[in-house]
Amino acid sequence: MTTLKQKILLLITVLGVALFYLFQQEQLLFLSSTPQSTGIAEQIPTDRPVVVSTVPAGINRDENITISPTQTIEVTFNMPLENIGEFKHKIEPTVEYKVGLSNDRKTVQISPKSAWKLGTSYALTILPDSKFNENPGQESTKKKLDHDISIRFKSIEYRGI
């Protein structure tokens, strides 16, 4: 009887250690928000506006990232926008939101006025009419996007209690 108890205790201990190890590995994957380096330096163009980062990370790809109902979406460009009025965009389905601009005018913040509707997928489209300008007031330095930028995200679903 004692050996059976010892075997069960040993099995539980081994399973516990294995689960702890797996949990730690998975936590490290989720905590890592920076992409792994491929050894190839990525060049960010300086002659045209491009998205350099987003919060949450990954929404500028073809992924459908899940966000909290009150989360602010941030899109950072490699050059400053002319002003907030020159950020041409649309969100579908229609929802009330507010748009902010960072002090350096490179990051746009989009926040829901109340909350993103639970379980709803949204598409933010940044239109080519958006104007970027390193030196506001100088027409010669204005630049535009060369294509639409599509950003998809989804608010969490309510599954009840």
N, C-alpha and C positions, 0 to 999 in steps of 0.2 A: 504494500500500500504506500509506503514511503517513497519508493522509486517512482510510482505513478504520479504522486504529488510533485516530486522533483522534476519529472519530465514535463509536466504541465506548466510548472513555474518557469522552467527553462524556455519552453516554447513561447510563453507569454512575454518573457523578457526579450527574447530574440525578435519577436514580432514588434514589440514596443520600440526597440532600438531601430529596427528597419523602418517603421513608420515615421519615427522622429527624423531619421536621416532623409527620407523622401520628402517630408514636409519642409525641412530646411532647404533642400535643393529647389523645391517649387517656390518657396518664398524668395529665394535669390533671383529666380527668373522673373517674378512679378515686380520685385523691387528695382530691377535693372531697367531704367527708362531710356538709357542712352544706347544707341545702336552699337553693336560690336564692330570694331574696326576691321576692315578687310585688308588693310595694309596699303590701299590705294587712296591717295589724297583726293577728296572730292573738291572740285573747283566750283565755287559759286560764281555765276556770271555777274559782271558789273555793268554790262551794257544794256540789260533789260531786267525788269522786275520778275522775281520768282519767289515762291514760298520757301523759306528756309527752315521753319519749324511750326509746330502746332501744339496746343494744349487742349485736350489730351493728345499725347503723341500718337501718330498713326492715322489721324482722321483725314490727312491729305492724300491717303492712298485709297485703293478701292475697298477698304475695309469698312465695316459698319460698327464703329466703336460705340459701346454702351456708356452713357453718362448719367449722372444724377439729375433729378428734375430741376435743380437750381444751378447747375454747373455753368460757368462761363466758358465759352469757346474762345480761344485765342489763335490768331493767325499772324505769324511774323514774316515780313518780307525782307529782302536784302537791301531795299532802299525805301526812303520815306514816301508816304502818300502826300499828295498836294495838300489836302485837308480832309476832314471827315466827310464833307459833302461830295468829294470826288471818289469815295469808295462805293462803287456801283455793284450792287448785289441783290439777290433775292433768296428767300427761304421758302421752301415748299414742304409740307403744307403750310399755309399762312398761319402765322402766330405773332403775337405782340412781343417785341423785344426792343432792346436799346443797344446802340453801338457806341463804343468808346475808342479813343485813340491814345496810345502811349505818348509820353513827352517827346520821344525821338521820332514819332509819327511812323514807326516801322511796324508796330503791333496793333492789330485791331482786336478789340474785345467785344464779343456778342453775348449778351445776357438776356434771359427771358424776363419779361416784366413781372409775371407771376411765377410760372413754372412751365417747363417743357411738359407736354401732355404725356402721361405715363404710357409706355409701350409703343410710342409713336416713332417712326423713322422719319428723319428730316434730311433734306438736301439743301445745303448752302451752296449757291453758285455765285462765284465772284466773276463779274463780267469784264470783258476786255476794255470797256469804256473807263475803267478805274484809272485815275491819273496819279502818277508818281513824279516827284520832283525834289531833287536834292537842294535846290535853291528856289524857294517859293517866289513867285513874281517874275521869274525869268522864263519866258516861253521856250527858249531854245533848249532848256534842260528837261522839259516834260517828256515822260515816257508812259507807255500804256502796255498792258498785258497783250501777248500775242494770241491768247486763246482763253476760253472759259476755264475756270478752276472749279472743280466739283468736290465738295466736302460732304461726306455722309456721316451721320451719327444717329443714335437711337437712345431714347430715354429708357430707364429701367422699367420693367413691367411690374405691375402690382399682382402678386399671386395670392393675396389673402393671408389669413393667419393659420 
